[in-house]
Amino acid sequence: MARDDNKAMTRKAALGKMGRYAALTALGTFVVLSPMQAQSSSPPDPGGNPFD
């Protein structure tokens, strides 16, 4: 596989892009899996504990 030297990325640039991606991924995961929002959108208890 030939590498085009004009488009080669330095290690520093690659780590910077990975850091931004990781930060956005963490933020997106937090927003999607927010505990308060998940709790408010869960269905009500369907009838309590059947083993009482």
C-alpha angles and dihedrals in degrees: 000000000000119000120218105226092203090064098038114131124218121234090246093053092047092051090049092053091046090051093053091047091050092049093049091046092051092048092048092048091050092051094047095044098037106153096219093050093045091051094049093050097047118108119257121265106283096219113321131260112340091202098064 
